[in-house]
Amino acid sequence: MSSKNGQESASEAKNALRARAVKRRKTTVGDSAAVCRYLEPFLVSNLNQGSGVVVVYDALKGEIDLGSLWDPKKRQSEPAISYAITRTPETDMDLTVHLVSAELELHRWGYRQPVAGTHEVDLSEIAAVLVPALAFDLSGGRIGWGAGYYDRLLARIRPDALKIGISDGFIVDKVPTDAHDVAMTHIATPSGVISV
């Protein structure tokens, strides 16, 4: 429906929710330690004998920092899971996935990613993807920054892979979605991991 009829289009609704979430994030600090405390045992118990790779991200300012799960500089012990991290392409729109042991470089947007040419993880090996976002709903809808990188990655992995949204606790009644948006299977919050 058009905005002339007083109803926002999905794009306008997404932009409004995105702006609200960004404003909220400037005044709210998510509890990264609590999210990781719940997330690690959830992953260990829900992945088949630790098989498969879990895709993580390097946090932007204001995002839940998962470094204590995967970053060798922040971990207290050896991880029980194989972790991989994404690389944002310079020209096309498909994220690539690489083991976290790869050499990392700073992306112009402020997060670390594997250097170009690093060996890629076969997407069929991915058992779970930990997905950052600005907001979620309890149907698994998510709103990110709007580029669609994660939706394209999630559409390319095994259908049975877990898609776990990483939330600072900002869960709304309904996230506007489009046909290409991929729903989460779970949301990890500072209060626990919930199935959606």
C-alpha positions as CSV (number, residue, x, y, z in Angstrom):
1,M,0.0,0.0,0.0
2,S,1.2,3.5,-0.7
3,S,2.0,6.1,2.0
4,K,-0.6,8.3,0.2
5,N,-3.2,6.1,1.8
6,G,-1.7,6.8,5.2
7,Q,0.0,3.4,5.4
8,E,3.8,2.9,5.3
9,S,5.4,0.7,2.7
10,A,7.5,-2.2,4.0
11,S,10.6,-0.2,3.1
12,E,9.4,2.9,5.0
13,A,8.3,0.8,8.0
14,K,11.8,-0.9,8.0
15,N,13.5,2.5,7.8
16,A,11.4,3.9,10.7
17,L,12.1,0.8,12.9
18,R,15.8,1.0,12.0
19,A,16.0,4.6,13.0
20,R,14.2,3.8,16.3
21,A,16.6,1.0,17.0
22,V,19.7,3.1,16.2
23,K,18.5,5.8,18.5
24,R,17.8,3.3,21.3
25,R,21.3,1.7,20.8
26,K,23.0,5.1,21.5
27,T,21.6,5.1,25.1
28,T,21.5,1.3,25.8
29,V,24.4,-1.1,26.4
30,G,23.7,-4.7,25.7
31,D,25.0,-7.3,28.1
32,S,27.4,-9.3,25.9
33,A,28.7,-11.4,28.8
34,A,25.2,-12.6,29.6
35,V,24.4,-13.5,26.0
36,C,27.6,-15.5,25.6
37,R,27.0,-17.3,29.0
38,Y,23.7,-18.6,27.6
39,L,24.8,-19.1,24.0
40,E,27.8,-21.3,24.4
41,P,26.1,-24.1,26.3
42,F,23.1,-23.8,24.0
43,L,25.3,-24.3,20.9
44,V,27.2,-27.2,22.5
45,S,24.0,-29.0,23.4
46,N,22.2,-28.3,20.1
47,L,24.9,-29.1,17.6
48,N,25.3,-32.8,16.8
49,Q,28.4,-33.7,18.9
50,G,30.0,-30.4,18.1
51,S,29.9,-31.1,14.4
52,G,29.7,-28.3,11.9
53,V,30.9,-24.7,11.9
54,V,29.3,-21.8,13.8
55,V,29.5,-18.5,11.9
56,V,30.1,-15.5,14.2
57,Y,30.7,-11.8,13.5
58,D,33.1,-9.1,14.9
59,A,30.9,-6.6,16.7
60,L,30.4,-3.1,15.6
61,K,30.1,-0.4,18.3
62,G,26.8,-1.0,20.2
63,E,26.4,-4.6,19.0
64,I,26.6,-7.6,21.3
65,D,30.3,-8.7,21.4
66,L,30.7,-12.4,20.9
67,G,34.5,-12.3,21.2
68,S,34.6,-14.3,24.4
69,L,33.2,-17.3,22.4
70,W,35.5,-17.2,19.4
71,D,38.3,-14.7,19.7
72,P,41.6,-16.3,20.9
73,K,42.6,-13.0,22.5
74,K,39.4,-13.0,24.6
75,R,38.7,-16.7,25.3
76,Q,39.6,-18.2,28.7
77,S,39.8,-21.7,27.3
78,E,39.8,-23.8,24.1
79,P,36.4,-23.5,22.3
80,A,34.3,-26.7,22.1
81,I,33.0,-25.6,18.7
82,S,34.6,-24.7,15.4
83,Y,34.0,-21.0,14.7
84,A,34.1,-19.1,11.4
85,I,33.7,-15.4,10.6
86,T,32.4,-13.6,7.5
87,R,34.2,-11.4,5.1
88,T,32.3,-8.6,3.3
89,P,33.1,-8.5,-0.4
90,E,34.4,-5.4,-2.0
91,T,32.3,-5.7,-5.2
92,D,29.5,-8.3,-5.0
93,M,27.0,-8.8,-2.2
94,D,27.7,-12.4,-1.0
95,L,29.5,-12.8,2.3
96,T,32.2,-15.4,2.4
97,V,33.0,-17.5,5.4
98,H,36.5,-18.3,6.9
99,L,37.8,-20.0,10.0
100,V,38.4,-17.5,12.9
101,S,42.1,-18.6,12.9
102,A,42.5,-16.7,9.6
103,E,44.5,-13.5,9.6
104,L,42.2,-10.6,10.2
105,E,42.2,-7.1,8.9
106,L,40.2,-4.0,9.8
107,H,37.2,-3.3,7.5
108,R,36.5,0.3,6.7
109,W,33.3,0.1,8.7
110,G,35.3,-0.8,11.9
111,Y,35.0,-4.5,12.3
112,R,37.7,-7.2,11.7
113,Q,37.3,-9.7,8.9
114,P,39.6,-12.3,7.2
115,V,42.0,-11.0,4.7
116,A,41.3,-11.5,1.0
117,G,42.3,-14.9,-0.4
118,T,42.0,-16.7,2.9
119,H,40.6,-20.3,2.6
120,E,36.8,-20.3,2.5
121,V,34.6,-22.6,4.6
122,D,32.3,-24.7,2.5
123,L,28.8,-23.5,3.2
124,S,27.6,-27.1,3.6
125,E,29.7,-27.3,6.8
126,I,27.8,-24.5,8.5
127,A,25.6,-25.8,11.4
128,A,24.7,-22.3,12.8
129,V,24.9,-18.7,12.0
130,L,24.9,-16.0,14.8
131,V,23.2,-13.0,13.2
132,P,23.6,-9.5,14.4
133,A,20.6,-7.1,14.0
134,L,19.1,-3.9,15.3
135,A,15.8,-5.5,16.3
136,F,13.9,-8.8,16.3
137,D,10.4,-10.0,16.7
138,L,9.2,-13.3,18.2
139,S,8.4,-14.7,14.8
140,G,12.0,-14.6,13.9
141,G,11.9,-11.4,11.9
142,R,15.0,-9.2,12.1
143,I,16.0,-5.7,10.9
144,G,19.6,-5.1,10.1
145,W,21.4,-2.2,8.5
146,G,19.6,-2.7,5.2
147,A,22.2,-4.1,2.9
148,G,20.9,-7.7,2.9
149,Y,24.3,-9.4,3.3
150,Y,23.0,-11.9,6.0
151,D,19.8,-12.7,4.2
152,R,21.8,-13.7,1.1
153,L,24.2,-15.8,3.2
154,L,21.3,-17.5,5.1
155,A,19.6,-18.4,1.8
156,R,22.7,-20.2,0.7
157,I,23.3,-22.5,3.7
158,R,21.7,-25.8,4.6
159,P,18.0,-25.5,5.5
160,D,18.5,-27.3,8.8
161,A,21.3,-24.9,10.0
162,L,20.4,-22.9,13.1
163,K,19.8,-19.2,12.5
164,I,20.3,-17.4,15.8
165,G,19.6,-13.7,16.1
166,I,21.9,-12.0,18.6
167,S,19.8,-9.4,20.5
168,D,20.6,-6.8,23.1
169,G,17.0,-7.3,24.2
170,F,15.2,-5.0,21.7
171,I,12.3,-7.3,20.6
172,V,9.3,-5.6,19.0
173,D,5.8,-6.9,18.2
174,K,6.4,-7.1,14.5
175,V,9.4,-6.5,12.2
176,P,8.2,-5.6,8.6
177,T,9.5,-8.3,6.2
178,D,9.9,-8.8,2.5
179,A,9.9,-12.1,0.6
180,H,13.7,-12.3,0.6
181,D,14.1,-11.9,4.4
182,V,15.2,-15.1,6.1
183,A,13.6,-15.8,9.6
184,M,15.6,-16.7,12.6
185,T,15.1,-20.1,14.3
186,H,16.2,-18.7,17.7
187,I,17.1,-15.4,19.4
188,A,19.9,-15.2,22.0
189,T,19.2,-12.4,24.5
190,P,20.8,-11.4,27.9
191,S,18.0,-13.5,29.5
192,G,18.6,-16.7,27.5
193,V,18.1,-18.3,24.1
194,I,14.6,-18.7,22.9
195,S,13.1,-20.7,20.0
196,V,11.0,-18.6,17.6
